Amino acid sequence: MTAGRLNGPTEKCGVVGVSLDGRDAARPLYYALYALQHRGQESAGIVTHDGFQQYDHVGMGLVGDAFGPGDLEDLRGSCGIGHARYPTAGSVDSACAQPFSVSFKSGSLGLSHNGNLVNTDEVRADIEAQGHAFTSDGDTEVIAHDLARNLLDGDLIRAVRRTMNRVHGSYALTIMHDDTVVGLRDPEGNRPLCIGELEDGYVLASESAAIDTLDGDLLRDVRPGELVVLEPDGQGFETYQLVERENTAHCFFEHVYFARPDSVIDGSLVYEVRRGLGRKLWEESGIDSDVVMPVPDSGRAFASGYAEAAQDDGADVEFAEGLMKNRYVGRTFIMPTQDERERAVRLKLNPIRSTVEGKTVTLIDDSIVRGTTSTQLVELLQEAGAKAVHVRIGAPPIVAPCYMGINMASREELIAADGSVEDIRDTIDVDSLSYLSIDAVAETLGEHRQDLCLGCVTGEYPYDIEGETTDREVNRPVIGDRDGEPAHADD
Ligand code: AMP
């Protein structure tokens, strides 16, 4: 079973929303999308509202390419939402570009979604049975149409609550209903969303780095199951805890790989978490070597924590850059064929001979997925004259796909899906290989295991997914129960 079987492409994106006092929202949204560019490079878009009508622009590619001269000026109004969409192999498709916008009887709606529903097909069938036609196969349109129908009653809070009672899975959303911007995080808080204060208004964003870019202050994370409603003209915000669950399901991989190191997510600075994971890696599986080096850029914070812990323990080890990155080469991970991915790793990274030749090297990265990067890099280091190469990985082995929005490859492609660590060591041909334990991840994040989504490293998911096992008693919404309230609704 692949992630693709669920609901079309998985979506690991960046979302933002602002409400400002008088100033046009388009430019701050554009800058915020730049800050969230790492969360999605396939397309970018903005929807604004000036109190009378909705304006939108979406384009393919990076934020800088998706908007041309004059596009921002055409987006009028002091409130709006934005989206940067994550690319998945073979899914470059303008029909999926967001924000998704729709006009309906009682107004207009724009939606930016990060995450992935796990019951899209059921909800879609239910809506289709009532005569509605869909224009895309994405889950965001399902949320948009359900919400639009619930909004016919006119009460936004009630409408959102009803939609939360029908959709199941991972969603961090910024939504614009006429000129009201809201933020919503799924009851398990799987993907991040935070709220910040600007000099002249408020901002909702996937990551706090976007708030920093706008010279704002991070106020806090949006709580799992919480709806945040920004008042018009940036005057303030109101919050509603619509659903409460006993356990969260924060994605640990946001901290390990996906988020920017300078963002604070669920109360922790990502850079410090990665350094902490690196320190734990030394404690669990440190090995003597002449030099510790990161895979740039993903392994850098891990390697600095690892080297620091090693030096604290009296190890005579140097922390050095041994691989130079060509920053003009795009992402290798999503290239469609193995051959291209291998070629791209070689284009992207080149060894610095003086740090490698004649040395025993510990190479540190955040994760191994298919094994392409580590296999190629180990070969490069050996060719550059390394005496021995040890690999240390700042996450547990990835054994199962992600259905919640991170493109992780299918089980067949995952090098750890059915091989032992010793098998992997043998395949990538290194002197030693160790991963971090799941307990070390939970401890460093300061969370209980039950409050994390660990699906990709345990094969047990916090959501009810067809053909997979779950690690908890999931609180599943009732399809077709349009008037039902969530089990833990807080009026
Ligand atoms: P692989 O080469 O397939 O083993 O992938 C591992 C490399 O890709 C590591 O350097 C990671 O930093 C990076 N990586 C891990 N997960 C992802 C992802 N979901 N998307 C893009 N890159 C990733």
Boltz pocket constraint, residues with backbone or C-beta under 6 A from the ligand:
constraints:
  - pocket:
      binder: B
      contacts: [[A, 257], [A, 295], [A, 298], [A, 299], [A, 333], [A, 334], [A, 365], [A, 366], [A, 367], [A, 368], [A, 369], [A, 370], [A, 371], [A, 372], [A, 373], [A, 374], [A, 406], [A, 407], [A, 408]]
      max_distance: 6.0
